Every structure is written in structure tokens, then in C-alpha cells.
């Protein structure tokens, strides 16, 4: 079928414009012949003269539609366009033309006046998930069909602010991920992983506000345990972020929490490998001995105590594990690639397990 949108003359030079023109004219001729024979079949009594008038009329309507009424070639699909309150019809039409939503501002104004029926163009944010003709644009703007509905966004447990930014950018191409990272830098650990529903025009500020409010709402169910544990929420969140990356089940999180809190109490370095993906982007099985010495306030090998801040946004189970540690005689732990945990009372036993299950 002939579709002039498939031809962008900016992509052609003078040498092959003749080929393009010949292709277009050939398709138009084929289309006219198809319509002609169809009309002859359906209306055998039509004279050739009337047939010519009908074909000429169809051709003129087609050219008129493609030239003035159809969507521009560079229609900004997936974009939100904001019509401000107080704008005149003329200002709106010029604005839509500048934004490549319509080809002709005059056609928009004419159809608006024909279809308004004492209604005006409604101000607001319009989301265009595909390209529309000017008639459809007029109908949507005078009817207030904004086309904006919430999009489901899943933030997985253990996501960092960088993971969240990437997810939101994928869901909403216009999302300002750089601004989000700048604003969320101090919010790591407090952006609760959950399923959210955001509008396409969501802002970094509203995302952070929503996720933080969800965090404080969800930890209400743990407040008695947190208060009984008698450690600052900041330390609990940091520990929970380590547990999120170090263990899978609630029991293993509680076991590791008992070991790590004990290490802090006796002045032993935590030596948690889970910080290195956050620092240098490498996991346990990729680290070299030199990289374990990387200078960073998050490095739990060169610094004693908890890291300077959370390394991820923990789940409710990691937060629970942090404040309900299981006391044991163990001081070391490790997990194999399948996630199975092995605990040791001394370093010698730890090295044996490491040789069997990891190396």
C-alpha cells in the first residue's frame, strides 16, 4: 500500500530522486487502476467520464490528506505534550506544529472550530503512544483524552540507585536519570523495592518521594524489633543492604547478621565482598587480592565497622534479618555459586570450605 511516510526525501540525493519519484508514481498508478476496476465491477453502469471524475476526486482527497491532515513523518511518538491553561487556539495550533504533532496549524484551527460545539481545547498533558492525523488530535484535545495511564515499574530487591535509574529510563525514555542520580545519592537504602505505578511524565523528585514514603510505611511493621534492637536506623539499613547481597533466605540473613554484628563488637573487619560490585563493579569470583585493597569508604576489608552508607536498597526480610540476628559460635561464612551457606568457627575451617566449595 502507498504510504508517503516511508519516503523521507532528506535521505535521498538528486541522482536517485528520479528513482524514488518513479516508484511513487508507479504505486499511485497501480492504486488508481485498482480503484478503477473495483468501481467498474461494483457499478457497471458508470460512464467512463464519471469514473474519471470519481478517480480525480479520490486522488485530490488523498493528496490533501497526505499533505495537510496526516501525521508528520517525525511525529514524536511516546512524548508528552503539555497544553498550558490560558493558551489561545492560535497559540495551541502553532505550538503543536512546532512540536511536530501536526503539519498544518490552519487545519487544526478549522477542524477545532467545526468540532468544538461550544467546547474548547482542554489544557493538560497529552501522551501520544502513536502518530495521529490532525482530526484525531483535534478530537483528543477537545475531549480531554489525555492518553496518560500509569505504567507498572518493578524495582527488584537489592537494586541500587543506578539500577533504579536504568529501569526508569527504559520504561520512560524522557525520564531525567541524571537528575535522579544526583538527587538520590543520599537516599540509597531508603528507596523501598516494590512494584510501583508511575505516569509517563513522572519526575525524579516524585519517584524518590514515593519510594521513601513507601520505605517508612513498610518498616512500621518492624518498629518494635528495631526499637528492641537498640541501634540507629541508619546502621540497621546499612547492615540490611549488606545482607541483601550476601544471603537469600531470612534464616541465612539472620545467621550472617549475627556474625557481622559480632565482628563489629570485637573490632574485626567485616570483609564483605558484596561491597565491591558497588565500588568497582566486580563480584566475589572476579576480585583480585590487589582489588581487595581498593581505597574506598565502602571497603570493608581496609576499614573496620560498617561502610559509610548502604550499598543497595534492601527488602523487608533483610531489614528484619539485621535486627533479629541469630547468635552463634561462628565467625566466618561463605556461599557457593548455588547460594548454599557454610559457616565456620575459625579461619582454618573457613579456608577448607572455601577450597571445597568456591575455588
C-alpha positions in Angstrom: 0.0 0.0 0.0 1.2 3.5 -0.8 2.4 5.4 2.3 4.3 8.6 1.7 5.7 8.4 5.3 8.0 5.7 4.0 9.8 8.3 1.8 12.0 10.8 3.6 13.5 13.0 0.9 16.3 14.1 3.2 17.7 10.6 2.8 18.0 10.9 -0.9 20.3 12.8 -3.2 19.5 14.2 -6.7 20.8 11.2 -8.5 18.2 8.8 -7.0 15.3 11.2 -6.6 14.2 10.1 -10.1 14.1 6.5 -9.0 12.0 7.5 -5.9 9.6 9.6 -8.0 9.2 6.8 -10.5 8.4 4.3 -7.6 5.9 6.6 -6.1 4.2 7.4 -9.4 4.1 3.7 -10.2 2.4 2.9 -7.0 -0.1 5.7 -7.5 -0.9 4.4 -11.0 -1.4 0.9 -9.6 -3.7 2.2 -6.9 -5.8 4.2 -9.4 -6.1 1.2 -11.7 -7.2 -1.0 -8.8 -9.8 1.5 -7.7 -11.0 1.9 -11.3 -11.6 -1.8 -11.9 -13.2 -2.1 -8.5 -15.7 0.7 -9.4 -16.3 -0.9 -12.8 -17.1 -4.2 -11.1 -19.4 -2.7 -8.4 -21.1 -0.1 -10.6 -21.1 -1.3 -14.2 -23.4 1.4 -15.4 -21.0 4.2 -14.5 -19.7 6.1 -17.6 -16.0 6.5 -18.2 -16.4 10.3 -17.8 -18.0 9.9 -14.3 -15.4 7.3 -13.5 -12.7 9.9 -14.2 -14.3 12.5 -12.0 -14.6 10.0 -9.2 -10.9 8.9 -9.5 -9.8 12.5 -9.7 -11.8 13.3 -6.6 -10.3 10.4 -4.7 -6.8 11.4 -5.9 -7.3 15.0 -4.7 -8.6 13.9 -1.3 -5.6 11.5 -1.0 -3.1 14.3 -1.8 -4.9 16.7 0.5 -4.9 14.2 3.4 -1.2 13.3 2.9 -0.2 16.9 2.6 -2.2 18.6 5.4 -4.1 16.1 7.5 -1.8 13.1 8.1 0.7 13.0 10.9 4.2 14.4 10.3 7.0 12.0 9.4 8.8 12.9 12.6 5.8 12.7 14.9 7.2 12.4 18.4 5.7 9.1 19.4 5.9 8.3 23.1 6.2 12.0 24.0 4.1 14.0 26.5 2.9 17.4 25.1 1.7 20.0 27.6 -1.0 22.4 26.6 -0.9 25.3 29.1 -4.1 26.8 30.6 -4.9 30.1 29.0 -3.4 29.4 25.6 -5.5 30.7 22.6 -6.5 28.3 19.8 -3.9 30.1 17.6 -1.2 29.6 20.1 -2.1 26.0 20.6 -2.0 25.2 16.9 1.4 26.9 16.4 2.7 25.1 19.4 1.5 21.7 18.1 3.1 22.4 14.7 6.4 23.4 16.3 6.3 20.1 18.3 5.7 18.1 15.0 2.3 16.9 16.2 0.5 18.4 13.2 1.5 19.6 9.7 -0.8 22.5 9.3 -1.9 24.9 12.1 -4.7 26.2 9.8 -6.2 22.7 9.5 -6.1 22.2 13.3 -7.9 25.5 13.8 -10.5 24.8 11.1 -11.4 21.3 12.4 -11.3 22.6 16.0 -13.9 25.3 15.2 -16.0 22.7 13.4 -15.9 20.1 16.1 -15.8 22.2 19.3 -19.5 22.6 19.7 -19.1 25.3 22.4 -16.2 23.3 23.9 -12.6 24.5 23.9 -9.3 22.7 23.7 -8.6 21.3 27.2 -5.3 22.2 28.9 -3.2 19.4 30.3 -0.6 16.8 29.5 -1.2 14.6 26.4 0.6 11.4 25.8 0.8 10.2 22.2 1.6 6.5 22.0 1.5 6.5 18.2 1.1 9.1 15.4 -2.3 10.6 14.7 -4.0 12.6 12.0 -4.8 16.2 12.7 -8.5 15.3 13.0 -7.7 12.7 15.7 -5.5 15.3 17.5 -8.4 17.8 17.5 -10.8 15.2 18.8 -8.5 14.2 21.7 -7.7 17.8 22.7 -11.3 19.0 22.8 -12.4 15.8 24.5 -9.6 15.8 27.1 -8.4 12.3 26.1 -5.0 12.7 27.7 -3.9 9.2 27.0 -1.9 9.0 30.2 -2.2 5.9 32.3 0.2 4.6 35.0 2.9 2.2 33.9 3.9 -0.7 36.1 7.5 -0.5 37.3 9.1 -3.3 39.3 12.0 -2.3 41.5 13.8 -5.5 42.5 15.1 -6.1 46.0 18.7 -5.1 46.2 18.6 -2.6 43.4 20.9 0.3 43.7 20.0 3.9 42.7 21.9 3.2 39.4 19.7 0.1 38.7 16.6 2.2 39.5 17.7 5.0 37.2 18.3 2.5 34.4 14.9 0.8 34.9 13.0 4.1 34.9 14.9 5.3 31.8 14.0 2.1 30.0 10.3 2.5 31.0 10.2 6.2 30.3 12.7 7.4 27.6 12.2 11.0 28.6 13.0 10.4 32.3 15.8 12.5 33.6 18.0 9.8 35.0 21.0 12.1 35.6 18.9 14.3 37.8 17.5 11.3 39.6 21.0 10.0 40.4 22.0 13.4 41.7 19.0 13.7 44.0 19.0 10.0 45.1 22.7 9.9 46.0 21.9 10.4 49.7 18.8 8.2 49.5 20.5 4.9 48.8 19.0 2.2 51.1 15.7 4.1 51.7 14.1 3.7 48.3 12.0 0.7 49.0 12.0 -2.1 46.4 8.4 -2.8 45.3 6.0 -2.6 42.4 5.1 0.9 41.5 2.8 2.6 39.0 4.1 5.8 37.6 2.8 8.1 34.9 4.9 8.6 31.8 5.7 12.2 32.9 7.0 11.1 36.3 9.8 13.3 37.7 12.8 12.2 39.7 11.5 14.1 42.7 8.2 12.3 42.7 9.9 8.9 42.3 12.1 9.5 45.3 9.3 10.9 47.4 7.0 7.9 46.6 9.7 5.3 47.3 10.9 6.9 50.5 7.3 7.2 51.8 6.9 3.5 51.0 10.0 2.7 52.9 8.9 4.4 56.1 5.4 2.9 55.7 6.7 -0.6 55.3 9.1 -0.5 58.2 6.3 0.3 60.6 5.7 -3.4 60.9 9.3 -3.8 62.1 9.4 -0.8 64.5 9.1 -2.9 67.7 12.0 -5.1 66.6 14.1 -2.1 65.5 13.5 -0.4 68.9 14.3 -3.5 70.8 17.5 -4.0 68.9 18.6 -0.6 70.1 20.7 0.5 67.1 20.2 3.6 64.9 18.0 3.1 61.9 20.9 4.3 59.7 23.1 1.4 60.9 20.3 -1.1 60.5 19.7 0.0 56.9 23.4 -0.3 56.1 23.6 -3.8 57.6 20.4 -4.8 55.8 21.9 -3.7 52.4 24.9 -6.0 53.1 22.6 -8.9 54.0 20.5 -8.3 50.8 23.6 -9.0 48.7 25.1 -11.7 50.9 22.2 -14.1 51.6 18.9 -15.3 50.1 16.8 -16.7 52.9 15.7 -15.0 56.1 17.5 -17.5 58.2 20.8 -17.1 56.4 20.4 -13.3 56.6 19.9 -13.7 60.4 22.9 -16.0 60.7 25.1 -13.6 58.8 23.8 -10.6 60.7 24.8 -12.4 64.0 28.4 -12.9 62.6 28.8 -9.4 61.2 27.5 -7.6 64.4 29.8 -9.8 66.4 32.8 -8.8 64.2 31.9 -5.2 64.8 31.8 -5.8 68.6 35.2 -7.4 68.7 36.8 -4.9 66.3 37.3 -7.3 63.4 36.9 -6.0 59.8 33.6 -7.2 58.2 35.4 -8.3 55.0 32.2 -8.4 53.0 32.7 -9.0 49.3 29.3 -7.6 48.4 30.6 -4.1 48.6 32.9 -4.5 45.5 30.2 -4.5 42.8 29.1 -1.2 44.3 32.7 0.1 44.4 34.3 -1.3 41.2 31.6 -3.4 39.6 33.2 -6.8 40.3 31.7 -9.7 42.2 33.4 -12.2 44.6 34.6 -14.5 41.9 36.2 -11.8 39.8 38.2 -10.0 42.6 42.0 -10.0 42.8 43.9 -9.6 46.0 45.0 -6.1 45.0 41.4 -5.1 44.4 40.5 -6.1 47.9 42.8 -3.2 49.0 40.9 -0.6 46.9 40.7 2.7 48.8 37.0 3.5 49.4 34.9 4.3 52.5 32.7 1.3 51.4 35.6 -1.2 51.5 35.0 -3.4 54.5 38.5 -5.0 54.1 40.5 -1.9 54.7 38.0 -0.2 57.1 36.6 -1.6 60.3 32.9 -1.3 61.1 30.0 -0.7 58.7 30.5 1.0 55.3 29.9 4.7 55.1 26.4 4.1 53.7 24.1 1.4 52.2 25.2 -0.4 49.1 21.7 -1.2 47.9 18.0 -0.8 48.7 17.2 -3.8 51.0 14.0 -5.8 51.2 11.8 -6.1 54.3 13.4 -9.5 55.1 16.9 -8.1 55.0 15.8 -5.3 57.4 14.2 -7.9 59.6 17.3 -10.1 59.5 19.5 -7.1 60.5 17.6 -6.6 63.8 16.9 -10.2 64.6 20.4 -11.8 64.3 21.0 -15.4 65.4 23.7 -15.7 67.9 26.2 -18.5 67.3 29.9 -19.5 67.8 30.6 -18.9 64.1 32.8 -16.1 63.0 33.2 -16.9 59.3 30.8 -17.7 56.4 30.8 -18.2 52.7 28.3 -19.2 50.0 28.9 -21.3 46.8 27.6 -20.3 43.4 24.3 -22.0 44.1 23.7 -19.9 47.2 24.4 -22.6 49.8 25.9 -21.2 53.0 28.8 -22.7 55.0 29.7 -21.4 58.5 32.9 -21.8 60.4 34.1 -21.0 63.9 37.7 -20.4 62.9 39.7 -19.2 59.8 41.2 -22.6 59.2 37.8 -24.3 58.8 36.7 -21.4 56.6 39.7 -21.9 54.2 38.8 -25.6 53.9 35.2 -24.8 53.0 36.5 -22.2 50.5 38.8 -24.7 48.8 35.9 -27.3 48.6 33.0 -25.1 47.6 34.4 -22.0 46.0 37.9 -22.4 44.5 
